[in-house]
């Protein structure tokens, strides 16, 4: 191959991020549209519970296998294949709706397929990034990727809200199909040596390799502490954050004039809540992608700082005297969350052997994927018998010790490598 045909790492990263961005925004828009359609159609808490479980649990379970597959097979193919399968399932749903078929069971099955696809794709993407990125550029690339995903969190609900008011659901579904096809095309253009990892037929079973991945992660204190702390923070902090609508409805009555808009209804306040957090994520990711990537090199310390910020911020949400203060705090929590997300991926990419990265990222997705629903099973019912502000205060206080723990692990490691 001549040098004129060799792709630079920047080209490969740009193709990956462009493809994933297009696929993500299409998937997010359709996901919002499906959930909102079910809300408007049923107005049922039971349906919403089942919807949430169908959208979350398959990814948490499949990620264990997805991590093994990312280490065993072609990572680039594992990024493209879920998009193709999800697109086909989405077409099937669109055709059914267009012909009058809107059984709830069909929506649930499609949501489970979409979630399972994420369980395959997420570990493959995170383990593929180090294959195409120089190690010293990983934090910057992960930060850029995190910023793009944060922008999607702002754009997708707005796009979905516009489309659902002017188009029938079955036509909106084709947005995801279109972006998936374009996203697959971008990723297919990436050329990288060693993309194929297909193991011979005598390779260990998937369950054996999952156990090997768990043993590997537990062998290294820094990897183990990141996985465990991430899962427990999802339980004590991220889960209560799903109760923000209850907190805003019960704690902040009346409207709020922000100058450029007035927040009056519950939906206005929820939208403002998501917007404040998402903008904070964008700002935090942008800071890491520019200044932070050059100034900070201790990823464990950055994650610990993020836990401190999230913990203090969550306590402040429970104590916020006004809605404006609440939204400002929510913005700062978004910044803290972004500061912790990219260093987590970077640390695991740098400190995990290449042929184990898929399994380690599969564990990360599974641990965090189960942490939040399990937390909701505790804090959700609790919010109906105690002041929801107290749940935020307790959740924030319980988050801070995990930051202390990570700093201790980091200092112990620093002494050992001297």
N, C-alpha and C positions, 0 to 999 in steps of 0.2 A: 504494500500500500504506500503510495507516495504521500509526502507531507501535506500536499494540497488537499488530500482527502481525509486527513486526521482532524477530528473535531477537538476544539479546545474545551477545557473543563467548563468555561463560562457558557459556551454554546449548549453543552449537555445539560447543565443546571437550568439554563433559561428554557430549554425545551420541556424539561420535567416540570418546572414550576408553572409554565404557561399551560401545559396540558392538565395538570392537577387543579389549577385555578379555574379553568373553564369547566371541568368536570364537577368541581366542588360547588360552584355557584349554581349550576343547573340542578344538581342534586338537592341543594339547600332550598332553592325556590320551590321545587316540587314537594319536598318534605313539608315545608310550611303549608303549602296549598292543600296537601292531603290531610294534615292534622286539623287545619282550620275548617276544612270541609266537614270532617267528622264532628267537630265541635258544634258547628252551626246546624248540622243535620240531626244530632242526637241530644245535645245538651245534657250528656250523661257523664257523671264522675266515674262510673264503672268502665264505660267505654274509653275514657281518657286514661285510666289506669292500665287497661289492657294495651292501649295504643303505645303508652310509654314503655311498657315491658317489651312489646314486640319491636320497638325501635332501638332498644338498648341491650337487652340480654343476649340476643344472638351474636352481636359483635363481641361481647365480652367472652362468650364461650368459644366462638370460632377463632378468635385471636390466638388461642393456645395452639391450634393446629396451623393457623396462618403463619405463626412464627417459625414453626418447624418447616413448613413448605418454603418460606423465604430463604432458609438456610440450605434447603435440599434442591430446590428447583430454580428456574430462571426468574429472577426478581422482576425484570422488565415485563415478562409475560404475566406475572402475578399482579402487576399494576394495571395492565390493560384488560385482562380477562374479566375481573369483577365488573368493570364498567360495561363491558359487552353484555354480560348476563343480566345486570340490572336494567340495561336499556331494553332488552328483550322482554323482561318481566313488566317493565313500565308500558311497553307497547301493548302487551296483553291486557293490562288494566285499562288503558285508554280505549281499546277496542270494546271491552266489556261495558264500560260506562257509556260509550257512544251508542251502544245497542240496548241500553236500558238495564244492564246488570250492575247493581251497586250493593251486593251482599257485603255485610261487614266482614265476614270471614275472608273474602277476597282481599279487602284492604289490609287486614292483619297479615295475611300470607305475604303480600307484596312488601309490606313494611319489614317483615322478618327476612325476606330475601335481600332487601336493600341493606339491612343492618349486617347480615352475614357477609355480604360483599365487602363492607368496611372492615370486617374482621380479617379478611384475607389481604386487603389492599394496604391498610395502615402499617403493619409490620414490614411489608415489602417496600413501601416508600421510604420509611425511616432507615432501613438497612441498605437501600439502594443509594441514598444520598452520599454516604462515605465512599461508595464505589466510583463516583464521578466527581468528587470534590476533594481538593487537597486538605489535609488535616487542619492546617492553620486557618483555613477559610470556613470551617464547619460552623462555628458560632454565628458568623455573619450570614451564611446561607440559611441556617435554621431560623435566625431572627427575621430575615426577609420572608421566609415561608410563613412564619407565625404572623407577621404583619399582614400578609396577603389574606390569610385565613380570618384575621380580625376585621379587615375591610369587608370580607364576605359576610361576616356577622351583621354588619351595618346594612349592606346593600340587599342581601337576600330577602329579609322580611319586607323591606320597602317595595322591592320588585314584585314579590308574591302578593302583597296587599293591593297593588295596582292591577295585576293580572286577574286576580280572583274576582274583582269587581267588574271586569269588562269581557272576560272570556269564560267559557265553560271549562270545567276541570279537565275533561279529556283532552282538550287542546293544550292546556298548560303542561300536561305530562310530556308532550313532545319537546318541550324546552330541554328537559333532562336528556332525552334521546339525542337531540342535536348536539348539545355540549359534550356528551359522552363520546360521540363519533369523532368530533374535532379533537377532544382530549386524547383519545386513543391514537389518532394520527400524529400528534405532536410527540408522544412518548415513543411511537414506533420509529421516529426519525433519529432517536438517540443511538449512537454507535459506541459501544464500550466492550472492551475485551473482558472475558470472564463472566459475561452476563449469564451464560448457561451453567447451571449447577446441578443438572440432573444426576442423581445418584444411581448406581447400579441396582438391579433388582434385589440383591442381597443386603441392601441397606437396612438398618434397624427399623422397627415399626415406629409409627408416629408417636405412640404413647411412650415408647422407650426413649425417643429423642426429646419429648417433652420433659420427662424425668431428668434426662441429662442436662437440659437447659436450666431446670430448676436447681439442680445440684451445682451447676456452674455459677449461676447467679448468687447462690448462697455461700459459695466459696470465697467470694470477694466482698469485704465489708462495705466498700463504697457503693458497689452496685446493689448489694442487698439493702443497704440503708435507704437508697433512693427509691427502690421499688416499694418497700414497706411504708416509708413515710408518705409517699405519693398516695398509696391506697388509703391510709388512715386519714390523711388530710381530706381526701374526697369524702370520707365517711363523716368527719366532724365539721367540715367547713363547706365543701361544695354542696353537699346535700341540703343543709339549711338555706343556702343561697337560692334554692329552688322555691323557698317560701317567701320570696321578696314581694310577690303580689299580695299575699296575706298581710305582710308587714305594712305595705303602703296603704292598703284599703283600711286596715284597722288603726293605723297610727297617724295617717295624714288625711284628714277630712278637708273638703273644700278644694278650690282650685289654686293654681299657682301661676302668676303672670311672670313669664321669663323675658318679657319685652318683645321678642320675636314670635312668641306663641304662648297660649294659655293652656295649662294642663288642668282639665276639669274631670273627665271621665276616668274610670279605672283603666280602660285601654290606653288612654293618653299617658297615664302614669307608668304603666307597664312598658310602653314603647320608649318612654324617656329613660326608664331604668336600664333597658337593654342597650339603648344608645349610649348612655354614660359609660357603662362598663366596656362596651365594644370600642368606643373612642379611646378609652384608657388603654385597652389592649393594643390599639394601633400605635398610640404614642409610645408605649413601653417597648413594643417590637421595633419601632423606628429608631429609638434611642440605642437599643442594643445593636441594631444592624449598622449604625454609623459610629457613634462615639464609644458605645459600650464594648464592641468587638475589639477595639484598639486598646482600651484602658483596662479592661477586666479579663483575667485569664483563669481565675479560680471559679470554676462552674459550680462546685459544691457550695461555696460561700454565697454565690449569687442565688442559688436555690434556697439556702437558709434565710437570706435577706427577704426573698419573696414570701416565705412562710411567715416571717415576722410582720411584713406589710399586710398580708392577707388576714392574719390573726387580729392585729390592731384595728384594721379597717372594718372587719366584721363586728367587732365589739362596738366600734363607733357607729355602725349602722343601727345597732340596737339602742344606742343612746342618742341618736340624731334628734335634735329638737324640732327641726323643720324639714320640709321636703327638699328645699334647696340644699341644705347641708347634707342631707342623705344622698342626693345626686352627686355632689362634689366628692363625698367619700367613696361612692360607688365607682366614680372615675378613677380614683387613686387605687382602688382594689384591682381594677382592670390593668393599670400600669404594673402593679406588683405581680399579678398573674402572668403577664407577658414576660416579666423579668425572670420568672422561674421556669417557664415552659421551655424556651430555647436552650438554656444551659442544661436542663435535664436531658434533652435529646443529644446535645453535644457531648456531655460527659459519658453517656452510655455508648455513643458511637466511638469515642476515643478510647475507652477503657475495656471494650468488649471485642474479643477476637472476631474477625470478619465472618467466620462460619458459624458463629453463635449469635450474631446480632439479631437475626430474625426472631429467634426464640426469646431473647431478652426483651425486645420490643413487644412481642406477643404477650409476655408476662406483664409488662407495664400497662398495656391496653386492658388486659383481663383484670388486673388488680384494681385499676381506676374504674373500669366498667362495672365491677361488682360493688365497689365502695360506695358509689353514689346511690344506687337503688337500695342497698341495705341501710344506708343512712336515712333515706326517705321513709323506709318502713318503721324507723324509730321516731324520727322528728316529725313526720307528717301527722300521725295520730296525736302526738304530744302537743302539737300546735292547737288542737281543739280543746285541751284541758289546762294549758298554762299560757301565760302571756308570751306571744310569739317573739317579743323583744328579748325575753330571757333566753330563748333558744339561740338567737344570734350572739348574745353576749357570752354564753357558755361555749358555743362553737368556736368563737374567736379566741377565747382564753385557752381552749384545748389545742388550738393550732400552734401556738407559740412554742411549746416544748419541743415540737418536731424541728423547729429551726435551731434550737439549742442543741439538740441531738446531732443534727447534721454538722454543726460547727465543731463539736467534739470529735466526731468521726474524721472530719477534715484535718483537724490539728493533730490527731493521733497519726494519721497517714503521713502528714508532712514531717513529723519527727522520725518516722520509720524510714523515709526515703533520703534523709540527710546523711 
